[in-house]
Amino acid sequence: MSHKIRVLVADDQTLVRTGFRVILEAEGDIEVVAEADTGTEAIRQAQLTEPDVILMDIRMPELDGLSATEEILRHPNPPTIVVLTTFDQNEYVYRALRAGAAGFLLKDAPSTRLIAAVRAAATGDSLIEPSITQRLVERFVEPAQSAGPPPALAPLTGRELDVLRLIARGLSNAEIAAELVVAETTVKTHVARILTKLGLRDRVQAVVVAYETGFVNRSPGH
């Protein structure tokens, strides 16, 4: 990117915001342009500072992060929102997906994961924390019984199904390219075709479809 990635950190804990700021601003390509300690303030700062990425805590006073996410995404050209969560908040995960959050990150994730999530979100290659997706599978999805892919995924080719499975595991385009031993540009093409064929907005919605259809489940090999 030709400019620094502009980030808004929304969390009601001062130590969390400060820690994220220190980690992110140690990178030369990321700038924390604002902080917010409530959902209401997050909406205000999003309008004032026009960040590229918002790190949004779920539980905040006045207005929670999910409601703030929904409001921010109603505006034209909204920033990409990555929701911050903990293991005891997985009941909110589907709500946030439906609201349009582009990714998830555990609050105690390693700093490298935080940095990667911000960069991925800024480029549209949204990152979903793999351990969060595993909890989603365990909480919301029953193991699929059929041998083949579900009918809803019939438009996809075999390679596109491979890519969808890896997307659902939380891999970035670069990681998928390495896994399949293909060029990253090829992966981007596959992702674009998956979204078009299934009528989806982004790769997060693709993850939801992968879970809800039973294509991805917690059985070995999936």
Secondary structure in CASP SS format (residue, H / E / C, confidence):
PFRMAT SS
TARGET T0000
AUTHOR 0000-0000-0000
METHOD secondary structure of the structure
MODEL  1
M C 1.00
S C 1.00
H C 1.00
K C 1.00
I E 1.00
R E 1.00
V E 1.00
L E 1.00
V E 1.00
A E 1.00
D C 1.00
D C 1.00
Q C 1.00
T H 1.00
L H 1.00
V H 1.00
R H 1.00
T H 1.00
G H 1.00
F H 1.00
R H 1.00
V H 1.00
I H 1.00
L H 1.00
E H 1.00
A C 1.00
E C 1.00
G C 1.00
D C 1.00
I E 1.00
E E 1.00
V E 1.00
V E 1.00
A E 1.00
E E 1.00
A E 1.00
D C 1.00
T C 1.00
G H 1.00
T H 1.00
E H 1.00
A H 1.00
I H 1.00
R H 1.00
Q H 1.00
A H 1.00
Q H 1.00
L H 1.00
T H 1.00
E C 1.00
P C 1.00
D C 1.00
V E 1.00
I E 1.00
L E 1.00
M E 1.00
D E 1.00
I C 1.00
R C 1.00
M C 1.00
P C 1.00
E C 1.00
L C 1.00
D C 1.00
G H 1.00
L H 1.00
S H 1.00
A H 1.00
T H 1.00
E H 1.00
E H 1.00
I H 1.00
L C 1.00
R C 1.00
H C 1.00
P C 1.00
N C 1.00
P C 1.00
P C 1.00
T E 1.00
I E 1.00
V E 1.00
V E 1.00
L E 1.00
T E 1.00
T C 1.00
F H 1.00
D H 1.00
Q H 1.00
N H 1.00
E H 1.00
Y H 1.00
V H 1.00
Y H 1.00
R H 1.00
A H 1.00
L H 1.00
R H 1.00
A H 1.00
G C 1.00
A C 1.00
A C 1.00
G E 1.00
F E 1.00
L E 1.00
L E 1.00
K C 1.00
D C 1.00
A C 1.00
P C 1.00
S H 1.00
T H 1.00
R H 1.00
L H 1.00
I H 1.00
A H 1.00
A H 1.00
V H 1.00
R H 1.00
A H 1.00
A H 1.00
A H 1.00
T C 1.00
G C 1.00
D C 1.00
S C 1.00
L C 1.00
I E 1.00
E C 1.00
P H 1.00
S H 1.00
I H 1.00
T H 1.00
Q H 1.00
R H 1.00
L H 1.00
V H 1.00
E H 1.00
R H 1.00
F H 1.00
V C 1.00
E C 1.00
P C 1.00
A C 1.00
Q C 1.00
S C 1.00
A C 1.00
G C 1.00
P C 1.00
P C 1.00
P H 1.00
A H 1.00
L H 1.00
A C 1.00
P C 1.00
L C 1.00
T C 1.00
G H 1.00
R H 1.00
E H 1.00
L H 1.00
D H 1.00
V H 1.00
L H 1.00
R H 1.00
L H 1.00
I H 1.00
A H 1.00
R C 1.00
G C 1.00
L C 1.00
S C 1.00
N H 1.00
A H 1.00
E H 1.00
I H 1.00
A H 1.00
A H 1.00
E H 1.00
L H 1.00
V C 1.00
V C 1.00
A C 1.00
E H 1.00
T H 1.00
T H 1.00
V H 1.00
K H 1.00
T H 1.00
H H 1.00
V H 1.00
A H 1.00
R H 1.00
I H 1.00
L H 1.00
T H 1.00
K H 1.00
L H 1.00
G C 1.00
L C 1.00
R C 1.00
D C 1.00
R H 1.00
V H 1.00
Q H 1.00
A H 1.00
V H 1.00
V H 1.00
V H 1.00
A H 1.00
Y H 1.00
E H 1.00
T C 1.00
G C 1.00
F C 1.00
V C 1.00
N C 1.00
R C 1.00
S C 1.00
P C 1.00
G C 1.00
H C 1.00
END
